[in-house]
Amino acid sequence: SPVPDASPVPDASPVPDASPTGSTLLRPEARHPSTIGPLPSKGCPNGNFQERTPETDSGTAVSDITLGEDSVATGHLMVNPPGRHAVIRKSAYALPAASLTFKDLTFSLPACRYSTRMESQAQLEQTTQEEPHGCLEEGVQRETAETVEKTRSEKKVGKMILEPCSGHFEAGELVAMMGPSGCGKTTLLDMLAAKKPDSKYSGQVLVNGRPRDRLFRRIAAYVGQEDMMPAHWTVREAIKFNATLKRQPKRSHEGVDGWIEVLLETFALAPVAETYIGSPEVRGISGGQRRRVTLARGVAAHASLLFCDEPTSGLSATDAELCVKALRTVAKRLGAMCLVVIHQPRHEVAMLFDQLVLLTSSPGRMVYSGPMEQAQQYWRERGFPVPANINPTDYYLDLLTPGTQLDQSEAFVQAFKEVQKPILDERVDQAQRILGATVSAMLASDDVPRTYGPHAVSFWTQLGALLRRKIRITLRNPMALGLPLFIPMVQGFIVGYMFEGIGEKELLRQVMFVFCLLTMLCLAGTMSLIVLITDRTLMKYETSEALYSEGAWSVCSFLVDVPLGLLGALLNVVVMVAFARLENALFLMVMKWSLLLFFVYDSLFAFIGAVAADTRQAQVIATPFVSIFMLFNGFVVSMKDAPVTLHWIFHISPNAYAMQAIVVQMAKGAGWQGEMLLKQFGYSEDIDEMRGVEALVGMIILLRVGQQWGLRYLNHVQR
């Protein structure tokens, strides 16, 4: 849209300069208007932001930019973010306002984590005692003794990672959280974003003055440090996935595809929109572009609360500035509260933030919490003015990093307790008394009361999105097709050729062939454990963002992975039986029990993949089950030869039921040889075949239920 000439607004009041003092850093009336909200724009009702210039600050002129439709204007501002002096008007379709209040948040690690450290300290103490007297300076000896004593106390009570922290952030604020390594920035962010279990920390977190509930994830989005995405996913598909599954009712007027185009342009991803995400094995986008995709996925959710853990890491200074400008537009235009952990941004980027939270380490403690533009004034009042030509954020961290030459962390901690903490505590107490809208009310698009679930879309919408992704990724990945189809077929040709014509030979050799066939079916599923664990890890990251449920993911995997695996197993069995030239009746019997056995072991490995912590543990758990079931099948170890105390294993071994039914069928047409074979191995014609079918079906159901339980309650993303 054309930009009209600047025209002064007759009643535009001048913007006062901030005049902070040490005791008013957190008072709303002392904050700059850009940290409170947009200025009125009476000259253009459809205006979207006002560009504040130095002349504007003195009250002489305000220029308006009109873009027309609200959604078009929002997209234009996202793609063309204004500078830090621009006051962005709030959209008519802004997200429901959500303030965030936290009080006395504390995190510490249990004492058992430090046994290794105590061992190293014991070695240090022993080395000190072995040194000749006088070899160490008295001060060094005293320091070593104090270190050992401190470590002993840490072993008893654990290590304090983050001392009590409190704060309050309003809707529409862009907040930066900075500090040296180990100060607890990410820990505090994770606690605020509900990424840590409540039992792991103490303190209160409130949204609009109310405790968080089960719907909190509906209005919150988290951008972590890890870029967890399938390698064969395109950039456009990745962003659309989040935009589709976490749609907010307040933004339903906006088309998903149009919003995706805006995000692609905003984060400079349009040129690689159809490129794979990639991995070390798959060629794709660069690491910086992958980081921007992760950030775009978080923004795509239209969350009222957006938590970002180092979203600019790995980006160039220019790209980092573009990303932070986009976050600022989201905060101001849509009214979202954005909390960003960031490492020493350049000055232009830092000044885009409204609020600044500074922490120091050993342990993590607050040293500043207030407007970003007042931080330099605060430092000057403490007697540490920022030197000329020095990035203020670099200087802040130089003074707050323990152990450095400029370390003044203790002095700033004490100053915070005396100057800012009382005002901050008062503000937190006031925020607790003011109750805002509940999450249910925020999700409501009208005045009709409804019951909302933990996910934004229905189960079938979740399943549809997951199926589309799964099918596309599988078709694009040669290994995803080759492993379950090609390898079993090759094995079938090799083993089948070894037993060529076995159906025309003596009965005992035919039984050996059946044993090998069933054993290969057992072992084939072990190849899928690595894929299961990898897919489950991705699923845990995405379900923690309330994109979909564990049940939808399980059904999707069953509808795609199981048919592929079943087709591979059928090819394996058909090829082997064709080489063996078995009778038709026996062929049908072998096929039936092979299919049952496939579903049992597929369910077993799915269960192990759901409960095991990692691939190594999954293999350790799977090996005993597979080995015991293969041995206790009546052929290698028969029931009559096994100890009575181990007979129960035959009743839970799927291989035993399969061998029993197939061998009995083979013995029926073999005359006296069949009778001797049944007597030799302890198989009985009196055992009902349906009993075995019922047992295997029961195992399948039990293992699938166990899989759902493991996916839902175990192996959550530990932060």
C-alpha positions in Angstrom: 0.0 0.0 0.0 1.2 3.5 -0.7 2.7 5.4 2.3 1.2 8.8 2.7 3.2 11.8 3.5 3.9 12.5 7.1 1.4 14.9 8.7 1.6 16.1 12.3 -1.2 15.0 14.5 -2.7 18.1 16.2 -3.4 16.6 19.6 -0.4 14.3 19.7 1.1 14.7 23.1 4.9 14.7 23.5 6.5 11.5 24.6 8.3 12.2 27.8 11.8 11.0 28.3 12.4 8.4 31.0 13.9 9.8 34.1 14.5 6.7 36.2 16.0 6.6 39.7 17.2 3.7 41.6 13.9 3.5 43.6 11.5 3.8 40.6 13.0 1.4 38.1 10.0 -0.8 38.1 7.2 1.7 38.6 4.9 1.8 35.5 4.8 5.6 35.4 8.6 5.7 35.1 8.7 3.4 32.1 9.1 4.6 28.6 5.8 4.5 26.6 7.3 1.9 24.2 7.4 -0.5 27.1 3.8 0.1 28.1 1.9 0.0 24.9 1.1 1.8 21.6 0.4 5.5 21.3 -3.1 6.5 20.0 -3.3 7.2 16.3 -6.3 9.4 15.7 -5.1 10.5 12.3 -5.5 7.1 10.7 -8.0 4.5 12.1 -6.4 1.8 10.1 -2.8 2.8 11.0 -0.6 0.1 12.2 2.4 1.7 13.7 3.8 5.2 14.3 7.4 5.8 13.6 8.9 7.7 16.6 11.7 9.9 15.5 13.8 12.2 17.6 11.4 14.9 16.4 8.5 12.8 17.6 10.1 12.5 21.0 10.0 16.2 21.4 6.4 16.3 20.3 6.7 18.0 16.9 5.7 15.3 14.4 4.3 11.7 14.2 4.1 9.9 10.9 1.4 7.3 10.2 1.6 4.3 7.9 -1.8 2.9 6.7 -2.0 -0.6 5.4 -5.8 -1.2 5.3 -7.0 -4.7 6.3 -5.9 -5.9 9.7 -4.5 -9.3 8.7 -2.7 -7.8 5.7 -1.2 -5.2 7.9 0.0 -7.8 10.4 1.7 -9.7 7.6 3.2 -6.6 6.2 4.7 -5.6 9.6 6.0 -9.2 10.1 7.8 -9.1 6.7 8.9 -5.5 7.0 9.5 -5.0 10.8 9.8 -1.4 11.9 12.7 -0.1 13.9 12.9 0.1 17.6 11.5 3.6 17.8 8.3 2.5 16.1 5.2 2.2 18.3 3.2 -0.8 16.8 -0.5 -0.6 17.1 -2.3 -3.6 18.6 -4.3 -5.6 16.1 -8.1 -5.9 16.3 -7.5 -9.6 16.2 -4.9 -9.7 18.9 -4.5 -12.7 21.0 -6.1 -12.9 24.4 -3.9 -11.0 26.9 -1.9 -13.2 29.3 0.3 -11.8 32.0 3.0 -14.0 33.7 3.8 -13.8 37.3 6.3 -15.9 39.3 7.2 -15.8 42.9 10.1 -17.4 44.8 11.0 -19.9 42.0 13.9 -22.0 43.3 15.7 -25.0 41.7 18.3 -27.2 43.2 19.8 -30.6 42.4 19.7 -33.5 44.8 22.8 -34.4 46.7 23.3 -37.7 44.9 24.3 -35.9 41.7 27.5 -34.9 43.3 29.1 -38.2 44.4 31.4 -38.0 41.3 32.5 -34.4 42.3 33.2 -35.6 45.8 35.5 -38.3 44.5 37.5 -35.7 42.5 37.6 -33.5 45.6 38.9 -36.4 47.7 41.7 -36.9 45.2 42.5 -33.2 45.3 42.6 -33.4 49.1 44.9 -36.4 49.0 47.2 -34.7 46.5 47.4 -31.7 48.8 48.4 -33.8 51.8 51.1 -35.5 49.8 52.7 -32.2 48.9 55.8 -31.3 51.0 55.0 -28.8 53.8 55.4 -25.3 52.5 55.0 -26.2 48.9 51.6 -24.5 48.8 51.0 -21.0 49.9 49.0 -20.6 53.1 46.2 -18.8 51.2 46.0 -21.6 48.6 45.8 -24.2 51.4 43.0 -22.3 53.1 41.2 -22.0 49.8 41.5 -25.7 49.1 40.2 -26.6 52.5 37.3 -24.2 52.1 36.5 -25.8 48.7 36.5 -29.3 50.1 34.3 -28.2 53.1 31.9 -26.5 50.7 31.7 -29.6 48.5 31.0 -31.7 51.6 28.1 -29.5 52.5 26.9 -29.6 48.9 26.9 -33.4 49.1 24.6 -33.3 52.1 22.1 -30.7 51.0 22.5 -30.7 47.2 23.5 -27.9 44.9 21.5 -24.7 44.6 21.1 -23.9 40.9 18.7 -20.9 41.2 17.9 -19.0 44.3 14.4 -17.6 44.8 13.4 -15.4 41.9 10.2 -13.3 41.4 8.9 -11.2 38.6 5.9 -10.0 36.6 5.6 -9.5 32.8 2.6 -8.0 31.1 1.0 -9.1 27.8 2.7 -7.5 24.8 6.1 -7.2 26.4 9.3 -8.5 24.8 11.6 -9.6 27.6 15.3 -10.5 27.4 16.9 -12.8 29.9 20.7 -12.7 30.1 23.5 -13.9 32.3 26.7 -15.9 32.3 26.8 -19.6 31.7 25.4 -21.6 34.6 23.3 -18.8 36.0 20.0 -20.6 35.6 18.6 -18.7 32.6 17.3 -21.8 30.8 16.2 -23.4 34.2 14.1 -20.3 35.0 12.7 -20.3 31.5 11.8 -24.0 31.7 10.0 -23.6 35.0 8.0 -20.7 33.6 7.1 -22.7 30.5 6.1 -25.7 32.6 8.9 -27.8 31.0 10.1 -29.1 34.4 7.9 -31.3 36.6 6.4 -29.4 39.6 8.1 -31.7 42.0 11.5 -30.6 40.8 11.3 -27.0 41.9 9.5 -24.8 44.4 7.6 -21.5 43.9 4.5 -20.2 42.2 3.8 -19.4 38.5 0.6 -17.6 37.7 -1.1 -16.7 34.4 -3.4 -13.6 34.8 -3.1 -14.1 38.5 -4.3 -17.7 38.4 -2.3 -20.9 38.8 -1.5 -22.8 35.6 -3.9 -25.6 34.7 -3.9 -28.4 32.2 -4.8 -26.0 29.4 -1.7 -23.9 29.9 0.0 -25.5 26.9 -2.9 -24.3 24.6 -1.8 -20.7 25.1 2.0 -21.2 25.4 4.7 -22.1 22.9 8.3 -23.1 23.6 11.2 -22.7 21.2 14.0 -24.9 22.6 17.7 -25.1 21.8 17.3 -28.4 20.0 16.1 -28.3 16.4 14.0 -31.5 16.5 12.6 -32.1 13.0 12.5 -35.0 10.5 15.3 -34.8 7.9 13.0 -35.4 4.9 10.5 -32.6 5.9 10.4 -29.5 3.9 10.6 -26.0 5.5 7.1 -25.1 4.4 5.7 -28.4 5.8 7.4 -27.9 9.1 5.9 -24.5 9.7 2.4 -25.5 8.4 2.4 -28.5 10.8 2.5 -26.2 13.8 0.2 -23.6 12.3 -2.4 -26.3 11.6 -2.3 -28.2 14.9 -2.1 -25.3 17.3 -4.6 -22.9 15.8 -6.0 -20.2 18.1 -9.7 -19.3 17.8 -8.9 -15.6 18.0 -6.9 -15.8 14.7 -9.3 -18.1 12.8 -10.0 -15.3 10.4 -6.6 -15.7 8.9 -5.8 -18.5 6.4 -3.1 -21.0 7.4 -1.4 -20.8 4.0 -1.3 -17.0 4.1 0.2 -17.0 7.6 2.8 -19.5 6.5 3.8 -17.3 3.6 4.2 -14.4 6.1 6.5 -16.5 8.3 8.6 -17.7 5.4 9.2 -14.1 4.4 9.7 -12.9 7.9 12.4 -15.3 8.8 14.1 -15.2 5.3 13.1 -18.8 4.6 11.1 -18.3 1.3 14.1 -19.2 -0.9 14.4 -22.6 0.8 10.7 -23.2 1.5 10.7 -26.5 -0.5 14.1 -27.7 0.7 14.5 -30.6 3.1 15.3 -29.8 6.8 18.2 -32.2 6.4 20.5 -34.0 8.9 24.1 -35.2 9.0 23.1 -37.9 6.5 20.6 -35.9 4.4 21.5 -32.8 2.5 19.3 -29.9 3.6 19.2 -26.3 4.8 22.0 -24.8 6.9 22.2 -24.8 10.6 21.2 -21.1 10.9 18.2 -21.7 8.6 17.2 -24.7 10.7 17.3 -22.5 13.8 15.0 -20.0 12.1 12.6 -22.8 11.1 12.3 -23.8 14.8 11.6 -20.2 15.8 9.0 -19.8 13.0 7.3 -23.0 14.2 7.0 -21.5 17.6 5.6 -18.2 16.3 3.2 -20.1 14.0 1.3 -21.4 17.0 -0.2 -17.9 17.7 0.5 -18.4 21.4 -0.2 -15.7 24.0 2.9 -16.8 25.8 6.0 -17.4 23.8 9.2 -18.8 25.5 12.4 -18.9 23.4 15.6 -20.5 24.6 18.5 -18.9 22.7 16.6 -18.5 19.4 19.5 -16.5 17.8 22.3 -18.9 18.6 24.1 -19.8 15.4 22.7 -16.9 13.5 24.6 -13.9 12.0 24.1 -10.5 13.7 21.8 -9.4 10.8 19.7 -12.6 11.0 19.5 -12.3 14.8 18.2 -8.7 14.5 15.6 -9.7 11.9 14.4 -12.5 14.2 14.1 -10.3 17.3 12.3 -7.6 15.3 9.8 -10.3 14.2 9.3 -11.3 17.8 8.8 -7.6 18.7 6.1 -7.3 16.1 4.4 -10.5 17.4 4.5 -9.1 20.9 3.2 -5.6 20.0 0.8 -6.5 17.1 -0.7 -9.7 18.6 -0.3 -8.9 22.2 1.9 -11.9 23.0 4.3 -12.0 25.9 7.6 -13.1 24.6 10.4 -14.2 27.0 13.7 -14.8 25.3 16.9 -16.2 26.7 19.7 -14.5 24.6 23.5 -14.3 24.8 25.0 -10.8 24.6 23.2 -9.4 21.6 24.6 -6.3 19.9 23.3 -3.0 21.1 20.7 -2.5 18.3 19.2 -5.9 19.0 19.2 -5.4 22.8 17.3 -2.1 22.6 14.5 -3.9 20.8 13.5 -5.5 24.1 11.1 -3.9 26.5 12.3 -5.6 29.7 15.7 -7.1 30.8 16.3 -9.7 33.4 19.9 -10.2 34.4 21.2 -13.1 36.4 24.6 -14.0 37.9 25.9 -17.5 38.6 27.2 -19.6 41.5 24.3 -19.9 42.3 21.8 -18.2 39.9 20.6 -14.9 41.4 18.8 -11.9 40.1 20.8 -8.7 39.7 18.4 -6.6 37.6 14.8 -6.7 36.5 13.4 -3.7 34.7 13.1 -1.8 31.4 16.0 -2.4 29.0 16.5 1.3 28.3 16.9 2.1 31.9 19.6 -0.5 32.5 22.5 1.8 31.7 21.1 4.4 34.1 20.9 1.8 36.8 24.5 0.8 36.2 25.6 4.4 36.3 23.8 4.9 39.7 25.6 1.9 41.1 28.9 3.5 40.2 29.6 1.5 37.0 28.8 3.6 34.0 29.0 1.8 30.6 32.3 3.0 28.9 32.0 4.7 25.6 32.1 2.5 22.4 31.4 -0.6 24.5 28.3 -2.8 24.0 26.3 -2.4 27.2 25.3 -6.1 27.3 28.9 -7.1 27.1 29.8 -4.8 29.9 26.9 -6.1 32.0 28.1 -9.7 31.8 31.7 -8.7 32.4 30.7 -7.4 35.8 28.3 -10.3 36.5 30.5 -13.2 35.7 32.1 -14.6 38.8 35.8 -15.2 38.7 36.7 -12.5 36.2 38.8 -9.4 36.7 35.8 -7.1 36.6 33.6 -9.3 38.8 31.1 -7.2 40.8 28.4 -9.8 41.0 28.1 -9.8 44.8 27.8 -6.0 44.8 25.0 -6.1 42.2 23.2 -8.9 44.0 23.2 -6.8 47.2 22.1 -3.7 45.3 19.2 -5.7 43.7 18.0 -6.8 47.2 18.1 -3.3 48.5 16.8 -1.3 45.6 14.7 -3.4 43.2 13.6 -6.4 45.1 11.1 -4.6 47.4 9.5 -2.9 44.5 9.4 -6.1 42.5 7.9 -8.0 45.4 5.2 -5.3 45.7 4.4 -5.6 42.0 4.2 -9.4 42.2 1.9 -9.2 45.2 -0.3 -6.7 43.4 -0.4 -8.9 40.3 -1.5 -11.9 42.5 -4.5 -9.9 43.7 -5.7 -9.0 40.3 -7.4 -11.9 38.6 -7.6 -11.9 34.8 -9.3 -14.2 32.4 -8.9 -18.0 32.8 -7.4 -20.0 30.0 -10.8 -21.4 29.1 -12.1 -17.8 28.7 -9.0 -16.9 26.6 -9.7 -19.8 24.2 -13.4 -18.9 23.8 -14.2 -17.2 20.5 -17.7 -16.3 21.7 -19.7 -16.0 24.9 -20.9 -19.6 24.8 -19.3 -21.7 27.6 -17.5 -24.7 26.4 -15.3 -27.5 27.8 -11.8 -27.4 26.2 -9.4 -30.2 25.8 -5.6 -30.1 26.0 -5.3 -29.9 22.2 -6.5 -27.2 19.8 -7.8 -29.5 17.1 -9.8 -32.8 17.1 -8.2 -36.3 17.2 -9.0 -36.8 13.5 -7.3 -33.5 12.5 -4.3 -34.6 14.4 -4.3 -38.0 12.8 -4.7 -36.5 9.3 -1.7 -34.1 9.8 0.4 -36.9 11.2 -0.5 -39.3 8.4 0.3 -36.8 5.7 3.7 -36.2 7.3 4.5 -39.8 7.9 3.6 -40.9 4.3 5.6 -38.1 2.7 8.6 -38.7 4.8 8.5 -42.5 4.2 8.2 -42.1 0.5 11.1 -39.6 0.3 13.4 -41.8 2.4 14.8 -44.8 0.6 15.9 -46.4 3.8 12.4 -46.2 5.3 11.3 -48.4 2.4 14.4 -50.5 1.9 14.7 -51.7 5.5 11.3 -53.2 5.9 10.9 -54.5 2.4 14.1 -55.2 0.6 16.1 -56.8 3.4 13.4 -59.4 4.4 13.0 -60.4 0.8 16.8 -60.8 0.3 16.9 -62.9 3.5 14.0 -65.0 2.2 15.9 -65.8 -1.0 19.1 -66.7 0.8 17.5 -68.9 3.5 14.9 -70.3 1.1 17.6 -71.4 -1.3 19.4 -73.2 1.6 16.2 -75.2 2.2 15.2 -75.7 -1.4 12.8 -78.6 -1.8 12.7 -79.3 1.9 9.0 -80.1 1.7 9.8 -83.3 -0.2 12.3 -84.5 2.4 12.1 -86.1 5.8 9.8 -84.6 8.4 12.5 -83.6 10.9 14.3 -81.4 8.4 11.0 -79.8 7.6 10.6 -78.9 11.3 14.0 -77.4 11.2 13.0 -75.2 8.3 9.9 -74.0 10.2 12.0 -73.2 13.2 14.4 -71.1 11.1 11.4 -69.3 9.4 9.8 -68.4 12.7 13.2 -67.3 14.2 13.8 -64.9 11.3 10.4 -63.3 12.0 11.4 -62.8 15.6 14.7 -61.2 14.8 13.4 -59.0 12.0 11.7 -56.6 14.4 14.9 -55.7 16.2 16.0 -53.6 13.3 13.0 -51.2 14.0 14.1 -50.4 17.5 16.4 -47.6 16.5 13.7 -46.0 14.3 11.1 -46.4 17.1 13.3 -44.7 19.7 14.1 -41.8 17.3 10.5 -41.3 16.3 9.4 -41.4 19.9 11.9 -38.7 20.9 10.5 -36.4 18.2 7.0 -37.3 19.4 7.8 -36.4 23.0 9.1 -32.9 21.9 5.9 -32.3 19.9 3.4 -33.6 22.4 5.0 -31.4 25.1 3.8 -28.5 22.9 0.3 -30.0 22.8 0.4 -30.3 19.1 -1.2 -33.8 19.2 -1.8 -36.7 21.5 0.2 -39.9 22.0 -2.8 -41.9 20.8 -2.9 -40.1 17.5 0.8 -40.7 17.0 0.4 -44.4 17.8 -2.4 -44.9 15.4 -0.5 -43.1 12.7 2.6 -45.3 13.2 0.3 -48.4 13.2 -1.3 -47.4 9.9 2.0 -46.7 8.1 4.8 -48.7 9.8 2.9 -51.9 10.4 1.7 -52.4 6.8 5.2 -51.9 5.6 6.6 -54.4 8.1 3.8 -56.8 7.4 4.4 -56.7 3.6 8.1 -57.3 4.2 7.3 -60.3 6.5 4.9 -61.7 3.9 7.5 -61.4 1.2 10.0 -63.2 3.4 7.6 -66.1 4.2 6.3 -66.5 0.6 9.8 -66.6 -0.9 11.0 -69.2 1.7 7.9 -71.4 1.4 8.1 -71.2 -2.4 11.7 -72.5 -2.3 10.7 -75.2 0.2 7.8 -76.5 -1.9 5.5 -77.2 1.0 2.0 -78.7 0.6 -0.8 -76.2 0.1 -2.5 -77.0 3.4 0.8 -76.6 5.3 1.5 -73.4 3.4 -1.7 -71.8 4.7 -1.0 -73.0 8.2 2.5 -71.5 8.1 1.2 -68.2 6.7 -1.5 -67.9 9.4 0.9 -68.4 12.3 3.6 -66.3 10.7 1.2 -63.3 10.5 0.1 -63.9 14.2 3.8 -64.1 15.2 4.6 -60.9 13.3 1.9 -58.9 15.1 3.0 -60.3 18.5 6.6 -59.3 18.0 5.7 -56.0 16.4 3.7 -55.2 19.5 6.5 -56.4 21.8 9.0 -54.1 20.1 6.6 -51.2 20.1 6.1 -51.7 23.8 9.9 -51.8 24.4 10.3 -48.7 22.3 7.8 -46.9 24.4 9.3 -47.8 27.9 13.0 -47.9 27.2 15.0 -44.8 27.9 17.3 -45.1 24.8 18.3 -47.5 22.1 20.9 -49.3 24.2 18.4 -50.0 26.9 15.8 -51.1 24.4 18.2 -53.7 23.0 19.1 -54.9 26.5 15.4 -55.4 27.3 14.5 -57.0 23.9 17.3 -59.6 23.8 16.2 -61.8 26.8 12.6 -61.9 25.5 13.5 -62.8 22.0 16.1 -65.4 23.2 13.8 -67.1 25.7 10.9 -67.2 23.3 13.1 -68.7 20.5 14.5 -71.4 22.9 11.3 -72.4 24.7 9.4 -73.4 21.5 9.2 -77.1 22.0 11.8 -77.9 19.4 15.1 -76.6 20.9 13.8 -77.0 24.4 10.8 -79.3 24.8 8.4 -79.2 27.7 9.1 -82.7 28.7 12.8 -82.0 28.9 12.6 -78.7 30.7 12.4 -78.4 34.5 8.9 -78.3 35.9 9.6 -74.8 37.4 10.1 -73.5 33.8 7.0 -74.9 32.2 5.2 -71.6 32.6 7.5 -70.1 30.0 6.0 -72.3 27.3 2.5 -70.8 28.0 3.8 -67.3 27.3 6.1 -68.1 24.4 4.4 -67.2 21.1 6.9 -69.4 19.3 5.8 -72.4 21.3 2.2 -72.0 20.2 3.2 -71.5 16.5 5.5 -74.5 16.5 2.8 -76.7 18.2 0.2 -75.9 15.6 2.5 -76.2 12.6 4.3 -79.4 13.6 1.0 -81.1 14.5 -0.3 -80.2 11.0 2.9 -81.6 9.4 2.7 -84.8 11.4 -0.9 -85.6 10.4 0.1 -86.8 6.9 3.4 -88.4 7.9 2.1 -91.6 9.4 4.3 -93.3 12.0 7.1 -90.8 11.5 4.7 -88.1 12.5 3.6 -89.9 15.7 7.2 -90.5 16.7 8.1 -86.9 16.1 5.3 -85.7 18.2 6.2 -88.0 21.0 9.9 -87.1 20.8 9.3 -83.4 21.2 6.3 -83.5 23.4 3.8 -81.9 21.0 0.2 -83.1 21.5 -2.7 -83.3 19.0 -5.2 -82.8 21.9 -4.2 -79.1 22.4 -6.8 -76.9 20.8 -5.4 -74.6 18.2 -7.7 -71.8 19.1 -6.2 -71.7 22.5 -2.9 -70.6 20.9 -4.7 -68.0 18.8 -6.5 -66.5 21.8 -3.2 -66.4 23.7 -1.4 -64.5 21.0 -4.3 -62.1 20.4 -4.3 -61.4 24.2 -0.5 -60.7 24.1 -1.0 -58.3 21.2 -3.7 -56.4 23.1 -1.8 -56.3 26.4 1.4 -55.1 24.7 -0.4 -52.4 22.8 -2.0 -51.1 26.0 1.4 -51.2 27.6 2.8 -49.2 24.7 0.2 -46.5 25.2 0.9 -46.3 28.9 4.6 -46.0 28.3 4.2 -43.3 25.6 2.0 -41.2 27.9 3.7 -41.5 31.3 7.4 -42.4 30.6 10.4 -40.8 29.0 9.2 -37.3 29.0 11.6 -34.6 27.7 13.9 -34.0 30.7 15.0 -30.4 31.0 
